[in-house]
Amino acid sequence: SDGSIRLHQMASEHPLLQWNGSTNGQPIIALQWALTRPAVFFVLDASSNIYIWDLLENDLMPVAKQTVPLENVVTMTLLGEPEKTNGLLGLVLAKASGEIDIQVVKKKWASP
């Protein structure tokens, strides 16, 4: 609820990494790991901001932030085929109006 993210290892109750205030205090609505690139995850906050984290590029902060204008995004998920090496990854956004928006993720965050 405060925008903090914790990365845990299954064998420990203590986080390996923790990022406090990663969304400037906005509650996190959804977090999804990239299906095609294990070091990348996407975070959606309550203000319809999407943060892209690439832990191989920067493990201190997101590498990109995108705001979805004019519409409240209520959830997100990712589409992709991890067994294929084409690196295609889609970001599916569900908006409060009932619209579904599918965006293709840049190769640099999707390629294995």
N, C-alpha and C positions, 0 to 999 in steps of 0.2 A: 504493500500500500504506500510505501514511501519512495519507491523507485530503486530500491536496493536489489542487487543481483548477487547470488552466491553460487559458486561452482563447487559441487561436492563430489567426493569419491564415495562409492557405495560402501566401502569398508570403514568409513569414519563419519562421526557426527559433526566434526569441525570442517568448515569449508577450506578448499585448496586456495581459492581466490574469492575476494569479495569486493564489489564495487558499490559504494554508498552513494546515493543521490544520482545514479546514472541517468535518470530522466528529469533532472532538476526538480525532484520531489513529486513528479506526477506518478500516480499509481500505474503499475504495469498490468495491461490487459492480457497480453499473450507473449510467449517466448517460444521460438521454434528454432531447432538446429537445422542447418542446411542438410538436405538429404544427400547431396553430391560432394560436399566439402566439409569434413568433420570439424574444422577449426572455426567455422563461421556460424553465427546465430543471429537471429532477427528478433527485435523487441518492439512491441507496439505499446504505446502509453495511452492514457486516458484523453490526451489532447490530439489524438490521431497523428502522432509523430512515430515514424519507423526508424529505429536505430539499427545499423548494421555493424556487427562486431566481427572482426577477423583477428583471432588471437595470435596468428602467425605474423601478422603485420603490426599489431599494436595491442598489448594486453592491459593497457591502462584506461583506454577510452574507446568509444565507437569510432570506426573509420569513416562512417557516413551517417547522415541524418536526412530523412525526407519527410516533409509534412504533406499530408493529404489535405488539399485545400477544399473548403466549402462543404465538407461532409464529415459527419461523425462516423469513424470506423469502429465497429463494435467487436470484431475479432479478425484473426488472420490465420492462415495456414500455408504450407508450402507444398508444391507439387514437383516431383522429380523422380527419376529412376536411378537409384544409387548404383545399380549393377552396370549401367551404361556409362561409357567414358566421354559422351558428347558434352557433358557439363550443362545440359539444359535444366534450368530451375525456374519455376514459376511461383510468384507470390500472389495468393488469393486473399482479397480483402472483402469483408462483408460490411456494408454500410447500414446505418440506422434506417435509411429509406427502403431497404430491402434489395438494393442493387448489389451485384457482385462484380468486382473489378479484378481482372487477372493481369499481372504484369510479369514480364520476363526479366529475370535478374541478370545483371552484367556478368559476363564470363569470368571476370577476375574474382568474383565471389561465389561462382558456381562450379568452376572446373576443378576436378579432383587433383 
